[in-house]
Amino acid sequence: MITRRALLVLAMGLVAGVPDGARAADYPARPIEIVVPYAPGGGTDIMVRQIVKMLEEQKLVPVPVTVANRVGGSGIVGKSYAINRPPDGYTLVAVDAGNWQQELQGNATWSYRKDFTYIARMVTDVNLLIVRKESPISTVQELLAAARAKGKGGLSVGEPTSARSITSPTST
C-alpha cells in the first residue's frame, strides 16, 4: 500500500532531483514525465499510475505528471531513454530490483550507481521460493539437483492459477 508519507517522500525527492543551478522554488515549472520501462498493465505500470493518481488527488505537485511506457530489452529501452534526457528533474524513471543484473551482464550502457540518482523507494516486493512441507526438497541446491535429474522436461512449478515447466539449469 502506498501511503501519504511515501508520496511526500517522492514529492520532496522531485525537488531534490533538481540540478544545483535551478532554484527549488521554481520547480516544477512544467509537466513531469515518469518513464515506465515496461508494458502497460504490469506491476510497475500499475504502481506508477497509482502514485500519479495520488499525487494529483493530494495536490502534491502543481503540474501534470504523465506516465510514458517505453518498452523493450527488459527495461533497457525505457531506462536508456531516461538517461539520455536532460538532467533537469523533469524526467523520472521507475526502476526495479533487477537493475543490477542488466549492468553486470553488459546490457546497459550506463551505470545505475554512477549515472542515476535514486530519490525514493516506493515499494518493496518480497519474492519467495517455497515448496510443500511434505516435499523432499528443502534447499535451493536440492531443487537444482532435482531439476538436473529431470533433464530436458524440467520440473513442474505451481503458480496461483497455473503451472509451468522450468528447464534444467546449466550452472549454479
Beta strands, then each sheet from edge to edge (+ up, - down):
strand 1: 32-36
strand 2: 65-69
strand 3: 91-93
strand 4: 155-158
strand 5: 163-166
sheet 1: 2+ 1+ 3+
sheet 2: 4+ 5-
end
